[in-house]
Amino acid sequence: MPIAYAHWAGTYELFEGETARETWRLGIAAELAKLVEGPARVLDLGAGTGVGARVLGELLPQLDVTSLDRSAEMLDRGEVPKDRQVVADMAGFRAGEGYDFVVSGFDALNYLPPSDLASCLSCAADALRPGGHMVFDYSSRKVLKSDWGALEYENEKDGHTLHRRHHWESAFDRSRTVLTLRRGAETLWHETHLQYVMDPFTLEETARGHGLRTVSVRDIDGDAYSPAHTTHVYVLCKD
C-alpha cells in the first residue's frame, strides 16, 4: 500500500465517517434509488473502509456491492468481506464484467490526476454491462482552488487532534493537503494527500471517448448544476 495512506487507514472513519455517510446518501444513493429496478451488481471504486457499501446496504439492500481499493488495510479495517474485496488501483483495474453500476464516493476520483482519471473511466466502461451506469461525486475546482486555497483548521475527537493544511498549487493545478494527527503534545503522524480536478466539459468529453454518455450533473444537495458549488454528482451511461 502506498505510504501516503498508511496512517490514514486507522483514523479515517473517526474523522470522516459521518461526513462520508451523508455525502453517499445525498449523492450516489439518491441517484441509484432512481435507477435501480431490482437486484443489481455494484462495483465501488476507492471504497476505503466500505462506508459506501454500508450506506447502500442500509438504503438499497437489493444491491450486491463489491468494494475496490488499493489498500487492503482500509478494506479490512472496514470489515469488508473478503469475497467482496478487490485490491487494485482505480487507475488501472480489472474486476470482471457485467456490473450494473460502477460508483465512487466522497471525492475518491479527485485523487486521480487527469491521465489516471481517463484510465479509470476506461476501466469502468469495461466493467459495466451495456446500459449500465457510472455514478460518482466529484469536488469542484471552486472548493479546491478557492475555498481550500490556503486553509488550516483542526478537529478534535476521542482525545486526538487532526490538523489539516490545504494549499492550491497553481503550477501543478492541484490541491495539497497535509494531515497531522496529535494526541496531547505528541505528534503521531503526518501525511500528504494530493487532489486534482477536471472541469465538467473535459470530464464529459473524456468519458464519451470511453463509451460513457453523460446523463446528468447536479449539485450534491440539489437538482440543478452550479459551478460555484463544492461537490457535484455525475451520472454516466454505457450505451
N, C-alpha and C positions, 0 to 999 in steps of 0.2 A: 504494500500500500504506500502511495506517495507520502513522504514525511510531512507535507503541508497539512494533512488531516489526521495525523496520528493521535494528537491530543483531543481534537475537537470531537472525536467519536464518543468519548466518555462523558462529555458535558453538553452535547448538542441539545438533547431534549429538555434538560434543566432550564436552559435559557431560551430556546427557540420553539419548544414543543407547542405551547399554547398558540403562538402566532402562526406556526406552520399548519396546525389543525384548522384554524379559522380561514387561512388562505385556501386550503384544499376545499373546505366546504363552500366558500363563496365562488371559487373558480372552477376547478375540474369537476368536482362532484355535481355542481349545479348544471354544468353542460352535459355530463353523462346522463343525468336524470332525464334530460330532454331526448336523448338519443337511444338509450337502452330499451329494448323491447322484450328481452328475456335473458336467459343465461348468456354470458359473453366472456371472452378471454381478454385480459388486460395485461399489458407489459408496462411497468412503471420504471422510467429511466432516472438514474440518480436518486434511487429510493432511500438511501441513507439508512436510518433506523426503522424504516417501514411505516412512517406516520401516514403516508397516503393510503397504503393498503388497509390500515386500521380504520381510517375515516371512511373509505369506500365500503369496507366490510360492515360498518355500522349503518350507513345510509343506503347502500345498494348491495345487499347480501347475495344477490344472484350473480355477482361478478366473481370470476376466478382470476385473482391477481398474482402475477409473477413480478418479483422485485429485482431489479438490476442495479448494481452499484460496483464500483471498482474496489470498494473497501469491504472485505469480508467481515472485518471487525464491526463496522457500522451495522451490517445486516444481522450479525449475531447478537449484538447488544440490544437490537430491537426485537429479538426472538422471532425473526422471520424464519419459518420452517425451511429446512434445508432443501426440500423438494420444490420450494417456491423461490429459491435464490438463483440468480445468475451473477457471477462475479466477472465483470467486464467493464471496459471503459465505454462511456456513452458515445465517444467519438469514433468508435470502430468496434461494433459488436455483431454477433450473430446469435440470435436467441430462438431460432426456428421461424416458421411462417404461420400464417393463418390467424393472427391476432385480430380481434375486432377493434381494439383500441390500443394505441400507444400513448402514454401520458407522461408528463413530467411536471412536478410541482415545486412550489416555494423557490422560484427563480433558479432552479438547478441548471437550466440551459444557459444562464448568464455566465456560468463559469467556463464556457467554451469560447475560445476565440473564433472569429468568423469562419476560418477554414475548417475547424473542428465541428462547428455547428452545421455547416453544409454536409460534412460527412455523417453526422448524427442523423440529419434529416433523410439522407440516402438510406442509412441502415434501418430507420423507422419505416420508410416506404417498403423496404424489402420484407419487413416483419409483418406488415399489415395485409389482410386479405383485400381484394378489390371491394370498394365501398366502405372499407374501414376508415376510422378517424384517428387523427393525432390531436390531442388536446393538451395544452400547456399554458402556464402563466410565465410572464417574462417582464422583468423590471425595465422601466423606460430609461432613455437617455437623461431625461429630466431629473429623475431621482438620483442616478449615479453621478451625473456631472454637476448638477446644481445643488440639490438637497444634501448630498453627501460629499460635495466637492472639497470641503475642508471641515470635517465634523468629528468631534470627540465626545464620548459620553460613557457612563458606567451603569451597569445593572448589578444589583446585589440579590443573591438567592442562596439559601441554605448555608450561610456563613462564607460564601465565595463572592468575589467581586470580579466581574468581567468588564475590562476596559476595552473600548473599541475606538480606533482611529481610522477614519476614512479619508482618502485623498484621491482626487481625479488626476491621472497622469495624462496630460494632453498629448505629449509626444508619442504615447503608445495607444491612445484612445481607449483607456481602460481605467477601472477603479481599483485602488489598492486598499485593502483593509487589514490592519494589524490588530490581532486579538491578544490580550494579555489576561491570564487568569491568576488571581491572587487569593490567598487565604490569610487574612490578617495582614501582617507585614511581609509574608513570604510570597514570592513570585513562583508560581507553579509551572507556567509555560508561556511561550509566545508562539503565535502562528501568523503567517501572512497568506491572505486569500486574494485572488485576482478575479474581477468580474468584467465582462465585456458586454457590448450592446450592439445590436444590428437594428437599423431603422425598419419600420414596418414594411415599407415598399421593397427594400432589398431582401428582407426576410421572405416576403411573398414571392418575389421573383426566384429566389434560391429554392424555395420549396417547390415551386412549379417546375423548375428544372429537374427535380427528382420525382415528378409524378404526383405531387401533393397540391391540390387546389385549395385555396383559402375560402372557407365558408363564412367565417365571421371573426372580427376582432372587437373586443369591448373592454371597458374599464372593469376591473375586478369587482367593484361594488355597484355596477350599473349596467344598463343595456346599451349605452352609447360609447363611442370611442373619443377620447380626448388626449392629445399629445402631452398635455400637462399633467396627466395622472401618473401615479407612481408605478402601477402594475397593470398589465393588460393580459387578457385571456384570449388565446388563439385557438380556433377550431379549423383543422385542415382535413381534407378528404382525399383518399386514394381512389382515383377513377378507374 
